[in-house]
Amino acid sequence: MAAATELQRGIRINAVSPGQAEDSAGAISHLFPGFNPVPMQKLVNAYRRSVEGVVTGRIIRVHE
């Protein structure tokens, strides 16, 4: 977060912390016991917010 405030030229740093994608739940859900699958559109929106939005220095958590 500290690095994000020091960047010049409008460069931003964000991280997206996604849950298990609903699209892959059938194939790999056994690797993520207790996790609720997240709809793919929620994941897409989180990444769009990170790249196209105005926030910086944030962890965007996505979970159901």
Distance bins in CASP14 RR format, pairs under 12 A and 6 or more apart:
PFRMAT RR
TARGET T0000
AUTHOR 0000-0000-0000
RMODE 2
METHOD distances of the structure
MODEL  1
1 7 0 0 0 0 0 1 0 0 0 0 0
1 12 0 0 0 0 0 1 0 0 0 0 0
1 13 0 0 0 0 1 0 0 0 0 0 0
1 14 0 0 0 0 0 1 0 0 0 0 0
1 15 0 0 0 0 1 0 0 0 0 0 0
1 55 0 0 0 0 0 1 0 0 0 0 0
1 56 0 0 0 0 1 0 0 0 0 0 0
1 57 1 0 1 0 0 0 0 0 0 0 0
1 58 1 0 0 1 0 0 0 0 0 0 0
1 59 0 0 0 0 1 0 0 0 0 0 0
2 13 0 0 0 0 1 0 0 0 0 0 0
2 56 0 0 0 0 0 1 0 0 0 0 0
2 57 0 0 0 0 1 0 0 0 0 0 0
3 11 0 0 0 0 1 0 0 0 0 0 0
3 12 0 0 0 0 0 1 0 0 0 0 0
3 13 1 0 1 0 0 0 0 0 0 0 0
3 14 0 0 0 0 0 1 0 0 0 0 0
3 15 0 0 0 0 0 1 0 0 0 0 0
3 56 0 0 0 0 1 0 0 0 0 0 0
3 57 1 0 0 1 0 0 0 0 0 0 0
4 10 0 0 0 0 0 1 0 0 0 0 0
4 11 0 0 0 0 1 0 0 0 0 0 0
4 12 1 0 0 1 0 0 0 0 0 0 0
4 13 1 0 1 0 0 0 0 0 0 0 0
4 14 1 0 0 1 0 0 0 0 0 0 0
4 15 0 0 0 0 0 1 0 0 0 0 0
4 50 0 0 0 0 0 1 0 0 0 0 0
4 54 0 0 0 0 0 1 0 0 0 0 0
4 55 0 0 0 0 1 0 0 0 0 0 0
4 56 1 0 1 0 0 0 0 0 0 0 0
4 57 1 1 0 0 0 0 0 0 0 0 0
4 58 0 0 0 0 1 0 0 0 0 0 0
4 59 0 0 0 0 0 1 0 0 0 0 0
5 11 0 0 0 0 0 1 0 0 0 0 0
5 12 0 0 0 0 0 1 0 0 0 0 0
5 13 0 0 0 0 1 0 0 0 0 0 0
5 56 1 0 0 1 0 0 0 0 0 0 0
5 57 1 0 0 1 0 0 0 0 0 0 0
5 58 0 0 0 0 0 1 0 0 0 0 0
6 12 0 0 0 0 0 1 0 0 0 0 0
6 13 0 0 0 0 1 0 0 0 0 0 0
6 56 0 0 0 0 0 1 0 0 0 0 0
6 57 0 0 0 0 0 1 0 0 0 0 0
7 13 1 0 0 1 0 0 0 0 0 0 0
7 14 0 0 0 0 0 1 0 0 0 0 0
7 56 1 0 0 1 0 0 0 0 0 0 0
7 57 0 0 0 0 1 0 0 0 0 0 0
10 53 0 0 0 0 0 1 0 0 0 0 0
10 54 0 0 0 0 1 0 0 0 0 0 0
10 56 0 0 0 0 1 0 0 0 0 0 0
11 56 0 0 0 0 1 0 0 0 0 0 0
11 57 0 0 0 0 0 1 0 0 0 0 0
12 49 0 0 0 0 0 1 0 0 0 0 0
12 50 0 0 0 0 1 0 0 0 0 0 0
12 51 0 0 0 0 1 0 0 0 0 0 0
12 52 0 0 0 0 0 1 0 0 0 0 0
12 53 0 0 0 0 1 0 0 0 0 0 0
12 54 0 0 0 0 1 0 0 0 0 0 0
12 55 1 0 0 1 0 0 0 0 0 0 0
12 56 1 1 0 0 0 0 0 0 0 0 0
12 57 1 0 0 1 0 0 0 0 0 0 0
12 58 0 0 0 0 1 0 0 0 0 0 0
12 60 0 0 0 0 0 1 0 0 0 0 0
13 50 0 0 0 0 1 0 0 0 0 0 0
13 51 0 0 0 0 0 1 0 0 0 0 0
13 55 0 0 0 0 0 1 0 0 0 0 0
13 56 1 0 0 1 0 0 0 0 0 0 0
13 57 1 0 1 0 0 0 0 0 0 0 0
13 58 0 0 0 0 1 0 0 0 0 0 0
13 59 0 0 0 0 0 1 0 0 0 0 0
13 60 0 0 0 0 0 1 0 0 0 0 0
14 46 0 0 0 0 1 0 0 0 0 0 0
14 47 0 0 0 0 1 0 0 0 0 0 0
14 48 0 0 0 0 0 1 0 0 0 0 0
14 49 0 0 0 0 1 0 0 0 0 0 0
14 50 1 0 1 0 0 0 0 0 0 0 0
14 51 1 0 0 1 0 0 0 0 0 0 0
14 52 0 0 0 0 0 1 0 0 0 0 0
14 53 0 0 0 0 1 0 0 0 0 0 0
14 54 0 0 0 0 0 1 0 0 0 0 0
14 55 1 0 0 1 0 0 0 0 0 0 0
14 56 1 0 0 1 0 0 0 0 0 0 0
14 57 1 0 1 0 0 0 0 0 0 0 0
14 58 1 0 1 0 0 0 0 0 0 0 0
14 59 1 0 0 1 0 0 0 0 0 0 0
14 60 1 0 0 1 0 0 0 0 0 0 0
14 61 0 0 0 0 0 1 0 0 0 0 0
15 46 0 0 0 0 0 1 0 0 0 0 0
15 47 0 0 0 0 0 1 0 0 0 0 0
15 49 0 0 0 0 0 1 0 0 0 0 0
15 50 1 0 0 1 0 0 0 0 0 0 0
15 51 0 0 0 0 0 1 0 0 0 0 0
15 55 0 0 0 0 0 1 0 0 0 0 0
15 56 0 0 0 0 0 1 0 0 0 0 0
15 57 0 0 0 0 1 0 0 0 0 0 0
15 58 1 0 0 1 0 0 0 0 0 0 0
15 59 1 0 1 0 0 0 0 0 0 0 0
15 60 1 0 0 1 0 0 0 0 0 0 0
15 61 0 0 0 0 1 0 0 0 0 0 0
15 62 0 0 0 0 0 1 0 0 0 0 0
16 38 0 0 0 0 0 1 0 0 0 0 0
16 42 0 0 0 0 0 1 0 0 0 0 0
16 43 1 0 0 1 0 0 0 0 0 0 0
16 44 0 0 0 0 0 1 0 0 0 0 0
16 45 0 0 0 0 0 1 0 0 0 0 0
16 46 1 0 1 0 0 0 0 0 0 0 0
16 47 1 0 1 0 0 0 0 0 0 0 0
16 48 0 0 0 0 1 0 0 0 0 0 0
16 49 0 0 0 0 1 0 0 0 0 0 0
16 50 1 0 1 0 0 0 0 0 0 0 0
16 51 0 0 0 0 1 0 0 0 0 0 0
16 55 0 0 0 0 0 1 0 0 0 0 0
16 57 0 0 0 0 0 1 0 0 0 0 0
16 58 0 0 0 0 1 0 0 0 0 0 0
16 59 1 0 0 1 0 0 0 0 0 0 0
16 60 1 0 1 0 0 0 0 0 0 0 0
16 61 0 0 0 0 1 0 0 0 0 0 0
16 62 1 0 0 1 0 0 0 0 0 0 0
16 63 0 0 0 0 0 1 0 0 0 0 0
17 38 0 0 0 0 0 1 0 0 0 0 0
17 43 0 0 0 0 0 1 0 0 0 0 0
17 46 0 0 0 0 1 0 0 0 0 0 0
17 47 0 0 0 0 0 1 0 0 0 0 0
17 50 0 0 0 0 0 1 0 0 0 0 0
17 58 0 0 0 0 0 1 0 0 0 0 0
17 59 1 0 1 0 0 0 0 0 0 0 0
17 60 1 0 0 1 0 0 0 0 0 0 0
17 61 1 0 1 0 0 0 0 0 0 0 0
17 62 1 0 0 1 0 0 0 0 0 0 0
17 63 0 0 0 0 1 0 0 0 0 0 0
18 24 0 0 0 0 0 1 0 0 0 0 0
18 32 0 0 0 0 0 1 0 0 0 0 0
18 35 0 0 0 0 0 1 0 0 0 0 0
18 37 0 0 0 0 0 1 0 0 0 0 0
18 38 1 0 0 1 0 0 0 0 0 0 0
18 39 0 0 0 0 0 1 0 0 0 0 0
18 40 0 0 0 0 1 0 0 0 0 0 0
18 42 0 0 0 0 1 0 0 0 0 0 0
18 43 1 0 1 0 0 0 0 0 0 0 0
18 44 0 0 0 0 0 1 0 0 0 0 0
18 45 0 0 0 0 0 1 0 0 0 0 0
18 46 1 0 0 1 0 0 0 0 0 0 0
18 47 0 0 0 0 1 0 0 0 0 0 0
18 50 0 0 0 0 0 1 0 0 0 0 0
18 59 0 0 0 0 0 1 0 0 0 0 0
18 60 0 0 0 0 1 0 0 0 0 0 0
18 61 0 0 0 0 1 0 0 0 0 0 0
18 62 1 0 1 0 0 0 0 0 0 0 0
18 63 0 0 0 0 1 0 0 0 0 0 0
18 64 0 0 0 0 0 1 0 0 0 0 0
19 25 0 0 0 0 0 1 0 0 0 0 0
19 28 0 0 0 0 0 1 0 0 0 0 0
19 29 0 0 0 0 0 1 0 0 0 0 0
19 32 0 0 0 0 1 0 0 0 0 0 0
19 34 0 0 0 0 0 1 0 0 0 0 0
19 35 1 0 0 1 0 0 0 0 0 0 0
19 36 0 0 0 0 1 0 0 0 0 0 0
19 37 0 0 0 0 1 0 0 0 0 0 0
19 38 1 0 1 0 0 0 0 0 0 0 0
19 39 0 0 0 0 0 1 0 0 0 0 0
19 40 0 0 0 0 0 1 0 0 0 0 0
19 42 0 0 0 0 1 0 0 0 0 0 0
19 43 1 0 0 1 0 0 0 0 0 0 0
19 46 0 0 0 0 1 0 0 0 0 0 0
19 60 0 0 0 0 0 1 0 0 0 0 0
19 61 0 0 0 0 1 0 0 0 0 0 0
19 62 1 0 1 0 0 0 0 0 0 0 0
19 63 1 0 1 0 0 0 0 0 0 0 0
19 64 1 0 0 1 0 0 0 0 0 0 0
20 26 0 0 0 0 1 0 0 0 0 0 0
20 27 0 0 0 0 0 1 0 0 0 0 0
20 28 1 0 0 1 0 0 0 0 0 0 0
20 29 1 0 0 1 0 0 0 0 0 0 0
20 30 0 0 0 0 0 1 0 0 0 0 0
20 31 0 0 0 0 1 0 0 0 0 0 0
20 32 1 0 1 0 0 0 0 0 0 0 0
20 33 0 0 0 0 0 1 0 0 0 0 0
20 34 0 0 0 0 1 0 0 0 0 0 0
20 35 1 0 1 0 0 0 0 0 0 0 0
20 36 1 0 0 1 0 0 0 0 0 0 0
20 37 1 0 1 0 0 0 0 0 0 0 0
20 38 1 0 0 1 0 0 0 0 0 0 0
20 39 0 0 0 0 0 1 0 0 0 0 0
20 40 0 0 0 0 0 1 0 0 0 0 0
20 42 0 0 0 0 0 1 0 0 0 0 0
20 43 0 0 0 0 1 0 0 0 0 0 0
20 62 0 0 0 0 0 1 0 0 0 0 0
20 63 0 0 0 0 1 0 0 0 0 0 0
20 64 0 0 0 0 1 0 0 0 0 0 0
21 27 0 0 0 0 0 1 0 0 0 0 0
21 28 0 0 0 0 1 0 0 0 0 0 0
21 29 0 0 0 0 0 1 0 0 0 0 0
21 32 0 0 0 0 0 1 0 0 0 0 0
21 35 0 0 0 0 0 1 0 0 0 0 0
21 36 0 0 0 0 0 1 0 0 0 0 0
21 37 1 0 0 1 0 0 0 0 0 0 0
21 38 1 0 0 1 0 0 0 0 0 0 0
21 39 0 0 0 0 1 0 0 0 0 0 0
21 40 1 0 1 0 0 0 0 0 0 0 0
21 41 0 0 0 0 0 1 0 0 0 0 0
21 42 0 0 0 0 1 0 0 0 0 0 0
21 43 1 0 1 0 0 0 0 0 0 0 0
21 44 0 0 0 0 1 0 0 0 0 0 0
21 46 0 0 0 0 0 1 0 0 0 0 0
21 47 0 0 0 0 0 1 0 0 0 0 0
21 62 0 0 0 0 1 0 0 0 0 0 0
21 63 0 0 0 0 0 1 0 0 0 0 0
21 64 0 0 0 0 0 1 0 0 0 0 0
22 28 0 0 0 0 0 1 0 0 0 0 0
22 29 0 0 0 0 1 0 0 0 0 0 0
22 32 0 0 0 0 0 1 0 0 0 0 0
22 35 0 0 0 0 0 1 0 0 0 0 0
22 36 0 0 0 0 1 0 0 0 0 0 0
22 37 1 1 0 0 0 0 0 0 0 0 0
22 38 1 0 1 0 0 0 0 0 0 0 0
22 39 1 0 1 0 0 0 0 0 0 0 0
22 40 1 0 1 0 0 0 0 0 0 0 0
22 41 0 0 0 0 1 0 0 0 0 0 0
22 42 0 0 0 0 1 0 0 0 0 0 0
22 43 0 0 0 0 1 0 0 0 0 0 0
22 44 0 0 0 0 0 1 0 0 0 0 0
22 62 0 0 0 0 0 1 0 0 0 0 0
22 63 0 0 0 0 0 1 0 0 0 0 0
22 64 0 0 0 0 1 0 0 0 0 0 0
23 29 0 0 0 0 0 1 0 0 0 0 0
23 37 0 0 0 0 1 0 0 0 0 0 0
23 38 0 0 0 0 1 0 0 0 0 0 0
23 39 0 0 0 0 1 0 0 0 0 0 0
23 40 1 0 1 0 0 0 0 0 0 0 0
23 41 0 0 0 0 0 1 0 0 0 0 0
23 42 0 0 0 0 0 1 0 0 0 0 0
23 43 0 0 0 0 1 0 0 0 0 0 0
23 44 0 0 0 0 0 1 0 0 0 0 0
24 30 0 0 0 0 0 1 0 0 0 0 0
24 31 0 0 0 0 1 0 0 0 0 0 0
24 32 0 0 0 0 1 0 0 0 0 0 0
24 35 0 0 0 0 0 1 0 0 0 0 0
24 37 0 0 0 0 1 0 0 0 0 0 0
24 38 0 0 0 0 0 1 0 0 0 0 0
24 40 0 0 0 0 1 0 0 0 0 0 0
24 43 0 0 0 0 0 1 0 0 0 0 0
25 31 0 0 0 0 0 1 0 0 0 0 0
25 32 0 0 0 0 1 0 0 0 0 0 0
25 33 0 0 0 0 0 1 0 0 0 0 0
25 34 0 0 0 0 0 1 0 0 0 0 0
25 35 0 0 0 0 1 0 0 0 0 0 0
25 36 0 0 0 0 1 0 0 0 0 0 0
25 37 1 0 1 0 0 0 0 0 0 0 0
25 38 0 0 0 0 1 0 0 0 0 0 0
25 39 0 0 0 0 0 1 0 0 0 0 0
25 40 0 0 0 0 0 1 0 0 0 0 0
25 64 0 0 0 0 0 1 0 0 0 0 0
26 32 0 0 0 0 0 1 0 0 0 0 0
26 37 0 0 0 0 1 0 0 0 0 0 0
27 37 0 0 0 0 0 1 0 0 0 0 0
28 35 0 0 0 0 0 1 0 0 0 0 0
28 37 0 0 0 0 0 1 0 0 0 0 0
29 35 1 0 0 1 0 0 0 0 0 0 0
29 36 0 0 0 0 0 1 0 0 0 0 0
29 37 1 0 0 1 0 0 0 0 0 0 0
32 38 0 0 0 0 0 1 0 0 0 0 0
32 63 0 0 0 0 0 1 0 0 0 0 0
34 63 0 0 0 0 0 1 0 0 0 0 0
34 64 0 0 0 0 0 1 0 0 0 0 0
35 62 0 0 0 0 0 1 0 0 0 0 0
35 63 0 0 0 0 1 0 0 0 0 0 0
35 64 0 0 0 0 1 0 0 0 0 0 0
36 42 0 0 0 0 0 1 0 0 0 0 0
36 62 0 0 0 0 0 1 0 0 0 0 0
36 63 1 0 0 1 0 0 0 0 0 0 0
36 64 1 0 1 0 0 0 0 0 0 0 0
37 43 0 0 0 0 0 1 0 0 0 0 0
37 62 0 0 0 0 0 1 0 0 0 0 0
37 63 0 0 0 0 1 0 0 0 0 0 0
37 64 1 0 0 1 0 0 0 0 0 0 0
38 44 0 0 0 0 0 1 0 0 0 0 0
38 45 0 0 0 0 0 1 0 0 0 0 0
38 46 0 0 0 0 1 0 0 0 0 0 0
38 61 0 0 0 0 0 1 0 0 0 0 0
38 62 1 0 1 0 0 0 0 0 0 0 0
38 63 1 0 0 1 0 0 0 0 0 0 0
38 64 1 0 1 0 0 0 0 0 0 0 0
39 45 0 0 0 0 1 0 0 0 0 0 0
39 46 0 0 0 0 0 1 0 0 0 0 0
39 62 0 0 0 0 1 0 0 0 0 0 0
39 63 0 0 0 0 0 1 0 0 0 0 0
39 64 1 0 0 1 0 0 0 0 0 0 0
40 46 0 0 0 0 0 1 0 0 0 0 0
40 47 0 0 0 0 0 1 0 0 0 0 0
40 62 0 0 0 0 0 1 0 0 0 0 0
40 64 0 0 0 0 0 1 0 0 0 0 0
41 47 0 0 0 0 0 1 0 0 0 0 0
41 48 0 0 0 0 0 1 0 0 0 0 0
41 62 0 0 0 0 0 1 0 0 0 0 0
41 64 0 0 0 0 0 1 0 0 0 0 0
42 48 0 0 0 0 0 1 0 0 0 0 0
42 49 0 0 0 0 0 1 0 0 0 0 0
42 60 0 0 0 0 0 1 0 0 0 0 0
42 61 0 0 0 0 0 1 0 0 0 0 0
42 62 1 0 1 0 0 0 0 0 0 0 0
42 63 0 0 0 0 1 0 0 0 0 0 0
42 64 1 0 0 1 0 0 0 0 0 0 0
43 49 0 0 0 0 0 1 0 0 0 0 0
43 50 0 0 0 0 0 1 0 0 0 0 0
43 60 0 0 0 0 0 1 0 0 0 0 0
43 61 0 0 0 0 0 1 0 0 0 0 0
43 62 1 0 1 0 0 0 0 0 0 0 0
43 63 0 0 0 0 0 1 0 0 0 0 0
43 64 0 0 0 0 0 1 0 0 0 0 0
44 50 0 0 0 0 0 1 0 0 0 0 0
44 51 0 0 0 0 0 1 0 0 0 0 0
44 52 0 0 0 0 0 1 0 0 0 0 0
44 60 0 0 0 0 0 1 0 0 0 0 0
44 62 0 0 0 0 1 0 0 0 0 0 0
45 51 0 0 0 0 0 1 0 0 0 0 0
45 52 0 0 0 0 0 1 0 0 0 0 0
45 53 0 0 0 0 0 1 0 0 0 0 0
45 60 0 0 0 0 1 0 0 0 0 0 0
45 62 0 0 0 0 1 0 0 0 0 0 0
46 52 0 0 0 0 0 1 0 0 0 0 0
46 53 0 0 0 0 0 1 0 0 0 0 0
46 55 0 0 0 0 0 1 0 0 0 0 0
46 58 0 0 0 0 0 1 0 0 0 0 0
46 59 0 0 0 0 0 1 0 0 0 0 0
46 60 1 0 1 0 0 0 0 0 0 0 0
46 61 0 0 0 0 1 0 0 0 0 0 0
46 62 1 0 1 0 0 0 0 0 0 0 0
46 63 0 0 0 0 0 1 0 0 0 0 0
47 53 0 0 0 0 0 1 0 0 0 0 0
47 60 0 0 0 0 1 0 0 0 0 0 0
47 62 0 0 0 0 1 0 0 0 0 0 0
48 55 0 0 0 0 0 1 0 0 0 0 0
48 60 0 0 0 0 0 1 0 0 0 0 0
48 62 0 0 0 0 0 1 0 0 0 0 0
49 55 1 0 0 1 0 0 0 0 0 0 0
49 56 0 0 0 0 0 1 0 0 0 0 0
49 58 0 0 0 0 1 0 0 0 0 0 0
49 59 0 0 0 0 0 1 0 0 0 0 0
49 60 1 0 0 1 0 0 0 0 0 0 0
49 61 0 0 0 0 0 1 0 0 0 0 0
49 62 0 0 0 0 1 0 0 0 0 0 0
50 56 0 0 0 0 1 0 0 0 0 0 0
50 57 0 0 0 0 1 0 0 0 0 0 0
50 58 1 0 0 1 0 0 0 0 0 0 0
50 59 0 0 0 0 1 0 0 0 0 0 0
50 60 1 0 1 0 0 0 0 0 0 0 0
50 61 0 0 0 0 0 1 0 0 0 0 0
50 62 0 0 0 0 0 1 0 0 0 0 0
51 60 0 0 0 0 0 1 0 0 0 0 0
53 60 0 0 0 0 0 1 0 0 0 0 0
END
